[in-house]
């Protein structure tokens, strides 16, 4: 059983058995038929993934690995808010008449800010600090920009990354990160986000001459939607398998040179895909 499976099963069991319900409360999300989308939730879930030991792809069902990478590159590398630049349709429900998601996600990554060292956007600032000042305790990004929230078609869910460098026993530099998420739909998005931000840590580590260490995932509101409960109960009872082998093109030294074709999950065995999951918007 992969560590990601263990964490997912434990987290879902805890939410189902010990979570609190929002049924009857005023909630923003609704189902396609107009019904309010209630949840059962836990506050302050923290999961730790040791990327030096295995890649955290769940085997209870397959993760859409290439689309995960496509989206993370769309945000962090292309710094785009144009839905047409994605190879999937996961953002279609939040696209406006111009085909954008407003001033959200990739848009915020591309905004340049003045620092003492010069003008950088948030991604380039991380790359600069990992090279020039790796032991800084200030290597972080944040896309929850209050002055722009009214122009975002969806407020950012995964909104902040904090990077921290340590050393291993052989004195190699190790890159660790904390992903902060204000809210997460556990069934549809949990392992998707975990995998794509694990890839991001591997990418930043490689181009900075480091090894990937821990990814710590902090979820303020970890929830399972009411119509997802029977799906989750079935999912966590499935057989599990060993974690796959993660491959990333070792020749890439420029963060902006990565493409989805530079990544693979090898020997990946997973259960059947869960189809026709209702999505609350």
N, C-alpha and C positions, 0 to 999 in steps of 0.2 A: 504494500500500500504506500502510495506517495504521501509525503508530509502534507501536501496541499489537500489531499483527500481527507486526511485525519482532521486537519483544521476546519475544513468545510463541514464535515459531518458533526463535529463537536459544536461549532458555531450554530448551525441550523437547529440542532437538538436543543441547545440552550435557549434560542429564540422561541422555539415552539413550546417549550416546557415552562420557561420563566419570563417570557416577554410580556409586554403590556399591549392591549388592543386600542386602536383608534376608532373602533366602530361607534357610530353615533356622533362623533366629533366633526367639527368643520375641517374638511381636508381639501387641498387644492387638486390633487390628481383625480381623474375620472376615467372610467372605462369607455370603450367606443360606443356603448349603448347609452351613455350619459349617467350611469350609476356611479356614485362615489367609490373611489378605490381605497378601501380601508386596509390597514396593515396590522401585523403583530411585530413588535419592535423591541430592540435592546439598545441601551445607551452606552456609548464608549467602548466599543469592541476593538481589541488590539490583537492583531495577528502578526507573528514574526516568521519570516521565510529566510532561511540560510541559503543564499544563491551559490555559495561555494560548494555546497553538498549536492544539490539537485535543482532542476528547474521546476517551478511550482505550477505545472499544468495538471489540472484535475483529470482523473481517469474515469470518474463516474459517468461522464459524458465528454465528448470531444470539444475542445475549445477551437473557435474559428481563428487559428493562429495567424494566418496571413492578413486577415481583416483587422485583427488586433494591432499588428504592426503597421498596417496601412493607416489606421487612425492615429496612432501615436506619432508617426512621421508627419501626418497632416497637421497635427497640433504643434509639435516641437521642432520639426525640421522645415516644413513648408510655412508654418505659422499662418495658416489659412483659416478663413471662415467661410469659404466657398464650398458648398455641399457637392458640387459637380466634380471637385477634385478628389473626392473619395471614390473608392472602388466598391463600396457597399452602400446600402440605403438606410443606415441606422440613424441618420440625422434628418431624414426627409420630413418627419413630422414637425420639426422645429424650423424648417427653412421658410424664409419670407419670400415676397414676390420677386426679389432680386437674387434669390438662390443663396442667401447667406444666413448664418445664425446670429447675425448682429455682432456687437463688439465683445464676443465671447471666445473662450479657449484660445485658438491659435492667433486670433487678432491681438489679444493681450500679450502673447509671447513675442510678437513682432514690434511692439511699442518700444521705442528707444528712450532711455533714461540717462540723465547726466550723473556720472560718478566722478570721484576725484581722479580716477585713472583714465577717464574719457567717456565717450558716448557708447552705450551698449544696450541691446535688448536683453531680456532676462536669460535667454538660452546662451547667448554669447558671453554674458557675465559669468555664468556657471563655468563654461569652458575656460575662460580666462583665469578664474580663481583656482580651478583644479590644477592648472598648469603653473601659475605664478605663486599661489598661496594656499596649497592644499590643506593646511591645518587650520585655516580660517574657520571660525564658528558662525560665519555669516553667509554661507553658500546656500542660498535658498531662492525659491520662486513663489509668487503668489498671484493668481489671476482673479481673485475675488475683489475686484476694484469697484468700490461703492459708487463712485461718481458715474460709472458706466453701466450699472446694473439695469437701469431703465431702458438701455439700448441692447440688452442681451435677450435673445429669444428663449434661453434657458439659463438660469443662474448656474455657475459652475458647481458640479458635485465634487469631483476630485480637483481641489483648488490650490494645493500647496505641496511643494517638495522641499525637504531640507536634506542637504548632503553633508556627510561627515566622514573624514578620512582617518583610518587607524592603520596599524601595522600588524602583520602576521608574525609568526615565530621566526621566519627567515628575513624579517625586516622589509618585506614587500609592502607597498602601499595598498590598502584595501578601501574600496569605496562602499559606503553604506548610505542608506537613504530612508527617510520617513515620508510616506505618502499620507497626507491629511485629506479626509473626505467628509463633507458635512452630512451626506446622505447616500445610502446605497440600496438599490433593489437587488437583494442577495441572489435571487435565482437568475436573473437575466445578466447581471453585470459583475458579480463578485470575481469570478475567476478570470473573466475578460480583463478587468482592470489590473488584477494581480499579475497576469502574464505580460501585459503590455508595459507596465512600469518595471517589472523585472527585466524585460528586454532593454528598457531605457537605461537602467543602472548598468547593465552589461555594456551598452554602447558608450556611455560616458566613461566607464572604467577603461575600456580598451583604448579609446582615443587619447586618454590621459596617462597611459602607461601604468594602469593599476589593475587590480583584481576586483571582481565583484564580491561583496560581502553580504550584509543583511539588508533586506527590505522589510521595514516595519510599516504595517498598514493600520492606520487609526481611522475608525469609522464612528462618527458621532451618533448617527441614527441608522442602525443596521436593521433593515426591515424585510419582511416577507409579506407580499400582498395577499389579501384574503383568497383570491382566485388561484394563487400559486401554492397554497398550503398542501393540497393533495399531491401536486406534482413534486414538491420538495420531499414530502414523506416517502414517496416511491423512490425518488432519486437517491436518498441517503441510505437506502437498504440494498442498493445494487452491489454487485461484485466490484472490487477495486484491483488495480494493477500497479506495477512499478512505474515510477516517474520516467518520462522519456529522456533521451539525451539531447541536450541543447547544442546546436551548432550555429556559430556566427562567423562570417568570413573573417579570418584572422589578418587579412591583408589591408583591411580598411583602417586608416589612421585619421581620416577626416570625418567628423560627425555628419557633415552634409553630403557625404558620398554614399551613405547607406541606402539601400533599396530593400523592399520586402524579399527579394530573391537572395539576399545575403544571410537569411535566417532559415533554419530548419528545426523541426522536432523529429528526431530519429528514434526508431523503435517505439513509436507511440501507439500504445494499445489503450483503447477507451471503450466504454459502453456505448449504446445507441444514442443518437442525438434526440433531445427532447424537442418535439415539433409543435408548432402552433401555440406558442406561449402567448397569452394575452398580455399586451403592454399598456400600462396606464400612462396617460399623458396629461 
